[in-house]
Amino acid sequence: MKTIKIIFLFLFMTVFSIGINSQMQVESVLLPACEKQNKCGFIDLTGKIFIKPKFVSAGEFSEGLARVQVEIEESKKWGFIDKTGKIVIEAQFDLVWDFSEGLARFQTDENIFEYGFIDKTGKVVIEPKLSGAIDFSEGLARISVQQKTDSDSATPDKKVYKSCFINKKGEIVISCDFDEVSDFSEDLAVAFVNKRAGFIDKNGKWVIEPVFIDAKSFSEGLAAVEGINSKGERGWGYINKNGDVVIGPQYSDVSSFSEGLAAVKVTQYGNYGYINHFGKVVIPFKFSSKPSDFSDGLADIYVGNNNEYAPRYAYIDRTGNRISRKTYSYAFPFKNGIAFVGKQNYFEKIFAVTVGLYSGTEYYINKFEKVIWKEKGQ
């Protein structure tokens, strides 16, 4: 009898723990939800309003904070709130981006393209004097620096920029020797010199020499690169971190790997399919437009349109089967089992002229296409 009681207690505690954890997940993930009167709040994963709509605009939560826009007298400024809806960084910025690795990029004047960074207390840690700055990734952020031009050159007034990387103190730690760079991903960054792409490490040293026409960042241990194939034609393939060709340059367009799959097409006017890490086709070439990366086990695909202003999208699973009964005017990736979608009603002709006037509604849906939240208002 005692043994039965212990087993029952164990099962009860397990179920109770699972229930608590599930509820904590629902409450910990908050999604921005905006009404048509430009009032934005936040909902949980069940669609329940968690923070009442009172902001002009809002972004997703990142690292515990979400950017929100509020009206201040006759202007609109951005600040940050916590998950209780409390403003924890005063609305003072013309533009601001999500927090990444403890810092958020901002502009004090949206017409002046100079960027700085704040920490989670709102303290400016890097002054807004940076050109072309992008969010921090793996401890570094890329920026652009204007170079001095030769007064004797054919175009002495032309502005020339080089790309480099800064640390979280705003110090340049990888010198401005590159025409263009990508964010660091899996410890390497794409870098271009003299119209050729290679990969550098966090010391700015070439790990894979710049011999490619084009390249994408590493993802899941592989990077897409464009080179010349055995027929003397340009093509995309994939390399590993040693620079070894894993999948030869045979595609006219590719995406990076996500959840083990990458969208590719063979010819310029051909259809897209998906391959795995070995180059094996696992979803046939049947999509006329480039499908999205997989996220949460699903990808969105283009399925046609009613007219040029009314595209339609749906979702497929990892076998390539369409799981959507409905179509959407736009469809964003699934995350935590939820996706943001929109349906728009277009008025195609006015006096025989095609126009883009429309009205529509935005939703959050789950993977069963149940609407958990629907935009309100007119």
C-alpha positions as CSV (number, residue, x, y, z in Angstrom):
1,M,0.0,0.0,0.0
2,K,2.8,2.3,0.9
3,T,4.5,1.6,-2.5
4,I,1.3,2.5,-4.3
5,K,1.0,5.8,-2.4
6,I,4.6,6.7,-3.3
7,I,4.0,5.9,-7.0
8,F,0.8,8.0,-7.0
9,L,2.6,10.9,-5.3
10,F,5.5,10.7,-7.8
11,L,3.0,10.7,-10.8
12,F,1.1,13.6,-9.3
13,M,4.3,15.6,-8.8
14,T,5.4,14.9,-12.3
15,V,2.1,16.0,-13.9
16,F,2.0,19.0,-11.6
17,S,5.6,19.9,-12.5
18,I,4.8,19.6,-16.2
19,G,1.8,21.8,-15.8
20,I,3.7,24.4,-13.9
21,N,6.5,24.4,-16.5
22,S,4.0,24.7,-19.4
23,Q,2.3,27.6,-17.7
24,M,5.6,29.3,-17.0
25,Q,6.5,29.0,-20.7
26,V,3.1,30.5,-21.8
27,E,3.6,33.4,-19.4
28,S,7.3,33.9,-20.2
29,V,6.8,34.3,-24.0
30,L,5.0,37.6,-24.8
31,L,4.1,38.7,-28.3
32,P,3.4,42.2,-29.6
33,A,-0.2,42.7,-30.7
34,C,-1.4,45.9,-32.3
35,E,-4.9,47.2,-33.0
36,K,-5.8,49.2,-36.0
37,Q,-5.9,52.4,-34.1
38,N,-2.1,52.1,-33.6
39,K,-2.4,50.9,-30.0
40,C,-0.1,48.0,-29.2
41,G,0.1,45.7,-26.3
42,F,1.3,42.2,-25.6
43,I,-0.3,38.8,-25.5
44,D,0.8,35.4,-24.2
45,L,0.9,32.2,-26.2
46,T,-2.8,31.5,-25.5
47,G,-3.8,34.9,-26.9
48,K,-4.6,36.4,-23.5
49,I,-3.8,40.1,-23.2
50,F,-0.9,40.3,-20.8
51,I,0.1,44.0,-21.3
52,K,-2.8,46.3,-22.3
53,P,-2.5,48.1,-25.7
54,K,-1.2,51.6,-24.9
55,F,1.8,52.0,-27.2
56,V,2.1,53.5,-30.7
57,S,4.2,50.6,-31.8
58,A,6.1,47.7,-30.3
59,G,8.7,45.1,-31.0
60,E,9.3,41.6,-29.7
61,F,10.8,40.9,-26.3
62,S,14.5,40.2,-26.5
63,E,16.7,39.4,-23.5
64,G,13.8,40.3,-21.2
65,L,13.0,43.8,-22.7
66,A,10.9,45.0,-25.6
67,R,11.1,48.3,-27.5
68,V,8.0,50.4,-27.5
69,Q,7.1,53.7,-29.1
70,V,5.1,56.3,-27.2
71,E,3.8,59.8,-28.0
72,I,5.6,62.6,-26.2
73,E,3.9,65.9,-26.9
74,E,3.9,66.1,-30.7
75,S,6.7,63.6,-31.3
76,K,7.1,59.8,-31.0
77,K,10.0,58.3,-29.2
78,W,11.2,54.7,-28.5
79,G,12.1,53.2,-25.1
80,F,12.0,49.8,-23.5
81,I,9.6,48.0,-21.1
82,D,10.0,44.9,-19.0
83,K,7.5,42.0,-18.9
84,T,5.2,43.8,-16.5
85,G,4.7,46.6,-19.0
86,K,6.8,49.0,-16.9
87,I,9.0,51.4,-18.9
88,V,12.5,50.7,-17.7
89,I,14.4,52.7,-20.3
90,E,12.8,56.1,-20.9
91,A,11.4,56.8,-24.4
92,Q,14.0,59.1,-25.8
93,F,15.3,57.6,-29.1
94,D,14.2,58.3,-32.7
95,L,15.0,54.7,-33.6
96,V,16.1,51.8,-31.5
97,W,16.7,48.1,-32.1
98,D,16.2,44.9,-30.0
99,F,18.8,44.0,-27.4
100,S,21.5,41.6,-28.5
101,E,24.1,40.3,-26.2
102,G,23.3,42.9,-23.6
103,L,23.4,46.0,-25.8
104,A,20.8,47.7,-28.0
105,R,21.6,49.9,-31.1
106,F,20.0,53.3,-31.3
107,Q,19.8,56.6,-33.3
108,T,19.1,59.9,-31.7
109,D,18.0,61.4,-35.0
110,E,16.4,59.2,-37.7
111,N,17.7,61.5,-40.4
112,I,21.4,61.1,-39.3
113,F,22.7,57.6,-39.9
114,E,25.0,57.4,-36.9
115,Y,24.5,54.7,-34.3
116,G,25.4,54.1,-30.7
117,F,24.7,51.4,-28.1
118,I,23.0,51.4,-24.7
119,D,23.0,48.8,-22.0
120,K,20.0,47.5,-20.1
121,T,20.0,50.4,-17.7
122,G,19.7,52.8,-20.6
123,K,23.2,54.0,-20.2
124,V,25.0,55.0,-23.4
125,V,28.1,52.7,-23.5
126,I,29.1,53.6,-27.1
127,E,28.4,57.1,-28.4
128,P,26.2,57.5,-31.5
129,K,29.0,58.2,-33.9
130,L,29.2,55.0,-35.8
131,S,28.4,54.5,-39.5
132,G,26.8,51.4,-40.8
133,A,26.7,49.7,-37.3
134,I,24.9,46.4,-36.9
135,D,23.9,44.6,-33.7
136,F,26.4,42.6,-31.7
137,S,26.9,39.0,-32.7
138,E,29.3,36.6,-30.9
139,G,30.9,39.6,-29.0
140,L,31.5,41.8,-32.0
141,A,29.6,44.3,-34.1
142,R,30.4,45.4,-37.7
143,I,30.7,49.0,-38.6
144,S,31.7,51.1,-41.7
145,V,34.5,53.7,-41.6
146,Q,35.0,56.3,-44.3
147,Q,38.4,56.2,-45.9
148,K,40.5,59.0,-47.1
149,T,40.5,59.4,-50.9
150,D,43.3,60.4,-53.2
151,S,42.7,64.0,-54.3
152,D,44.3,63.1,-57.6
153,S,41.9,60.3,-58.3
154,A,39.2,60.4,-61.0
155,T,36.5,60.8,-58.4
156,P,38.0,62.7,-55.5
157,D,34.6,63.5,-53.9
158,K,33.4,59.9,-53.9
159,K,33.0,58.5,-50.4
160,V,34.7,55.2,-49.9
161,Y,33.9,53.0,-46.9
162,K,35.6,50.0,-45.4
163,S,34.2,47.5,-43.0
164,C,35.6,46.4,-39.6
165,F,34.5,45.2,-36.2
166,I,34.3,46.7,-32.7
167,N,34.1,45.2,-29.3
168,K,31.6,46.2,-26.6
169,K,33.8,49.2,-25.6
170,G,33.5,50.6,-29.1
171,E,37.1,49.8,-29.8
172,I,38.0,48.6,-33.3
173,V,39.5,45.1,-32.8
174,I,39.5,43.9,-36.4
175,S,40.9,46.6,-38.7
176,C,39.1,48.2,-41.6
177,D,40.7,46.2,-44.4
178,F,37.6,44.8,-45.9
179,D,35.2,46.0,-48.6
180,E,32.3,44.3,-46.9
181,V,31.7,41.8,-44.0
182,S,28.9,39.8,-42.5
183,D,28.1,39.2,-38.8
184,F,30.1,36.5,-37.1
185,S,28.4,33.2,-37.1
186,E,29.9,30.0,-35.7
187,D,33.2,31.9,-35.0
188,L,33.6,33.0,-38.7
189,A,32.5,36.0,-40.7
190,V,32.3,36.4,-44.5
191,A,34.7,39.1,-45.7
192,F,35.1,40.7,-49.2
193,V,38.2,42.1,-50.8
194,N,38.6,43.0,-54.4
195,K,35.2,41.5,-55.2
196,R,36.1,38.1,-53.8
197,A,34.7,36.5,-50.6
198,G,36.4,34.4,-47.9
199,F,36.1,33.9,-44.2
200,I,38.0,35.5,-41.3
201,D,38.3,34.6,-37.6
202,K,37.9,36.9,-34.7
203,N,41.5,38.0,-35.0
204,G,40.8,39.2,-38.5
205,K,42.9,36.5,-40.0
206,W,41.9,34.6,-43.2
207,V,40.8,31.1,-42.3
208,I,39.4,30.4,-45.8
209,E,41.0,32.5,-48.5
210,P,38.9,35.0,-50.6
211,V,38.4,33.0,-53.7
212,F,34.6,32.9,-54.0
213,I,32.4,35.2,-56.1
214,D,29.9,35.4,-53.2
215,A,29.3,33.7,-49.8
216,K,26.8,33.4,-47.0
217,S,27.4,32.9,-43.3
218,F,28.1,29.5,-41.7
219,S,25.0,27.7,-40.4
220,E,25.0,24.2,-39.0
221,G,28.7,23.8,-39.9
222,L,28.2,24.6,-43.6
223,A,28.4,27.8,-45.6
224,A,26.9,28.5,-49.1
225,V,29.5,29.8,-51.5
226,E,29.4,30.8,-55.2
227,G,32.1,29.7,-57.5
228,I,32.9,28.3,-60.9
229,N,31.8,24.7,-61.6
230,S,33.4,22.1,-63.9
231,K,31.4,23.5,-66.9
232,G,33.0,26.9,-66.4
233,E,29.6,28.3,-65.1
234,R,28.8,30.2,-62.0
235,G,27.1,28.1,-59.3
236,W,26.4,27.8,-55.6
237,G,27.6,25.0,-53.4
238,Y,28.5,24.4,-49.8
239,I,31.9,24.2,-47.9
240,N,32.8,23.2,-44.4
241,K,35.0,25.2,-42.0
242,N,38.2,23.7,-43.5
243,G,37.2,25.2,-46.8
244,D,36.5,21.7,-48.3
245,V,33.7,21.5,-50.8
246,V,31.0,19.3,-49.4
247,I,28.3,20.0,-52.0
248,G,29.6,21.1,-55.4
249,P,28.7,24.4,-57.1
250,Q,25.6,23.3,-59.0
251,Y,22.8,25.6,-58.0
252,S,21.7,28.9,-59.3
253,D,20.3,30.0,-55.9
254,V,20.5,28.7,-52.4
255,S,19.7,29.5,-48.8
256,S,21.6,28.6,-45.6
257,F,20.9,25.5,-43.7
258,S,18.2,25.6,-41.0
259,E,16.9,22.6,-39.1
260,G,19.0,20.4,-41.4
261,L,17.5,21.6,-44.7
262,A,18.3,24.3,-47.2
263,A,16.2,25.6,-50.1
264,V,18.0,25.4,-53.5
265,K,17.2,25.6,-57.2
266,V,19.3,24.2,-60.1
267,T,18.5,26.6,-63.0
268,Q,17.7,30.3,-63.1
269,Y,14.0,29.7,-64.1
270,G,13.6,26.4,-62.3
271,N,11.7,25.5,-59.1
272,Y,13.0,25.3,-55.6
273,G,13.4,22.2,-53.4
274,Y,15.2,21.3,-50.2
275,I,18.4,19.4,-49.7
276,N,20.1,17.9,-46.6
277,H,23.7,18.3,-45.4
278,F,24.8,15.6,-47.9
279,G,23.2,17.3,-50.9
280,K,20.4,14.8,-51.1
281,V,17.1,16.2,-52.3
282,V,14.6,15.5,-49.5
283,I,11.8,17.8,-50.7
284,P,11.3,17.8,-54.5
285,F,11.8,20.9,-56.8
286,K,8.1,22.1,-56.8
287,F,8.1,25.6,-55.4
288,S,8.0,28.5,-58.0
289,S,9.3,31.1,-55.5
290,K,12.0,30.8,-52.9
291,P,10.5,29.2,-49.7
292,S,11.6,30.3,-46.3
293,D,14.0,28.6,-43.9
294,F,12.5,26.0,-41.6
295,S,11.6,27.2,-38.1
296,D,9.7,25.2,-35.5
297,G,9.5,22.4,-38.1
298,L,7.6,24.5,-40.7
299,A,8.4,26.7,-43.6
300,D,6.2,29.2,-45.5
301,I,5.8,28.9,-49.3
302,Y,4.3,31.0,-52.1
303,V,1.2,29.3,-53.5
304,G,0.0,31.8,-56.1
305,N,-2.1,34.9,-56.2
306,N,-5.5,36.2,-57.2
307,N,-3.9,39.3,-58.8
308,E,-0.6,41.0,-58.7
309,Y,-1.4,42.7,-55.4
310,A,-2.7,39.6,-53.7
311,P,0.0,37.0,-53.1
312,R,-0.9,33.9,-51.1
313,Y,1.3,31.9,-48.8
314,A,0.9,28.7,-46.9
315,Y,3.0,26.4,-44.6
316,I,4.7,23.1,-45.3
317,D,6.3,20.5,-43.0
318,R,9.7,18.9,-43.3
319,T,8.4,16.3,-45.7
320,G,7.2,19.0,-48.1
321,N,3.5,18.4,-47.4
322,R,1.3,21.5,-47.1
323,I,-0.2,21.6,-43.7
324,S,-2.2,24.8,-44.3
325,R,-5.8,24.6,-45.3
326,K,-5.9,28.3,-45.6
327,T,-3.7,30.9,-47.4
328,Y,-2.4,34.2,-46.2
329,S,-1.3,37.5,-47.8
330,Y,1.9,37.3,-45.7
331,A,3.2,34.7,-43.3
332,F,6.0,34.9,-40.8
333,P,8.0,32.0,-39.4
334,F,6.6,29.9,-36.6
335,K,8.3,30.4,-33.2
336,N,7.1,28.8,-29.9
337,G,4.3,27.2,-31.9
338,I,2.9,30.5,-33.0
339,A,3.1,32.5,-36.3
340,F,2.1,36.0,-37.3
341,V,0.0,36.1,-40.5
342,G,-2.2,38.6,-42.4
343,K,-5.1,38.5,-44.8
344,Q,-5.8,41.5,-47.0
345,N,-8.8,42.3,-49.1
346,Y,-7.8,44.0,-52.4
347,F,-9.8,46.3,-54.6
348,E,-8.2,45.5,-57.9
349,K,-9.6,48.0,-60.4
350,I,-10.7,51.6,-60.2
351,F,-11.5,53.3,-63.5
352,A,-9.7,50.4,-65.3
353,V,-6.5,51.2,-63.4
354,T,-4.9,48.6,-61.2
355,V,-4.3,50.0,-57.7
356,G,-3.1,48.7,-54.4
357,L,-5.9,49.9,-52.1
358,Y,-6.7,47.3,-49.6
359,S,-8.0,46.5,-46.1
360,G,-7.2,43.5,-44.1
361,T,-6.7,41.9,-40.7
362,E,-3.7,40.4,-38.9
363,Y,-3.6,37.3,-36.8
364,Y,-1.5,35.0,-34.6
365,I,-2.2,31.4,-35.4
366,N,-1.0,28.1,-33.9
367,K,0.1,25.0,-36.0
368,F,-3.5,23.9,-36.3
369,E,-4.4,27.3,-37.8
370,K,-6.5,28.2,-34.8
371,V,-6.6,31.9,-34.4
372,I,-5.3,32.8,-30.9
373,W,-5.4,36.6,-31.5
374,K,-7.1,38.7,-34.1
375,E,-6.5,42.4,-34.8
376,K,-9.4,44.6,-33.7
377,G,-10.7,48.0,-34.7
378,Q,-11.1,49.8,-38.0
